Amino acid sequence: MMVSPFDRWNIKSSRGQDTVLKGIIRGVKELIQPDELRNRLEWSVANNKPLVVKEGFDPTAPDIHIGNMVSIRKLRTFQELGHRVVFLIGDYTGLVGDPSGQDRARKQMTKEEVLANAETYKQQIFKVLDPEKTEIRFNSEWFEGMSFSQVLELTSRYTVARILERDDFEKRYKAGNPISVMEFLYPLMQGYDSVALQSDIEIGGTDQKFNLLVGRALQERYGQKPQVVMTLPLLVGTDGVEKMSKSLGNYIGINESPQEIYGKTMSIPDNLIYDYFVLTTEVSDKKLKEVKAQLDSGSVNPMELKKQLAFELVAIYHNKSEAEKAQEDFRLKFSKKEIPEDIPELLISSDEPLIWIVKVIVASNVVSSNSAAMRLIKGGGVQLNGVRIIDKDYKVNLAQDNVIKIGKKNFLKIKWNK
């Protein structure tokens, strides 16, 4: 007998409902509106009809990192409950550029760049999502055929006053920084995606809250039931300061080698361990409680928890066998004491805790120019805390202990001269 995909949501059992809801809201920062979510789930089961759960991504870079995967993993939660997951690639919104969190206009991308990046997204998301149950859509489907009169009609559904309430626009407006009309259109375009897909639930990072709420408003004005909005925290990068970003070099890419994923995870600050377990892994709630209790009591060396975290991440984006190999590689590297005990200090003067790694290398006097430092990075000759740095834009967090290896024999402890 075929089992309904919604069988896990037993409307006759409040305990069953609460268990499912607990899994859905794990790691969620804000839910608008909780009652609407429960009502829609109940309606879905009663009618044996899946909800439309969407998330949009503008393909502005070719690679996806584990910070991007926080919300994608939430899509999988709904997928496992039998709902219709739509991974929306913003090939049209990507041409405009999301102004969220920006103090100036983004550089416009070409259509060729956007489409090339979109292809890599389609490959990478299936490390978590089920390809057989994932609907990939492009918002050019509805925007490309819009006439100018239809664009004007869309703009009539929202006011300039509401757009200016958005924090980044408000700051730029007060500072006298230019805001293009095209940027004003971005929230309307993202909001209209929800209208076109008739979405029941939209997921996004906390920086997307305004855009997601525009979707709710537009759905109402087009006669649809407004979507439930679910925001998730922005994952802090390996530097422990800024949100994870390729441009800051503080990311863990899901396409990176098992050794790189493992090593980079081992370099995160201790205060991020619990958040990483919650937002980036599949460990049980029982395990999460254990991790939190151990961190709060100091009963375990944080290094041991990082090893467990690193193992989980490699297993997710590669497999368990590769995770075991990466763990053993890391153990052997440090058991051989490749890092000497008596290391000279390199004092770095900086007003800010984050500093470009190229500047650190030049300050060591091992090389004399930025270009030489970048060549050294490109050649694999730079390691930070035992992890090879391959990103020339990487930022070193001076607020934590760091050991840098430059070339074959030059080890230095980096110290911050505030």
Summary of the structure (lengths in Angstrom):
residues: 418
radius of gyration: 23.5
end to end distance: 68.5
largest distance: 72.4
contacts: 1304
relative contact order: 0.10
helix: 48%
strand: 15%
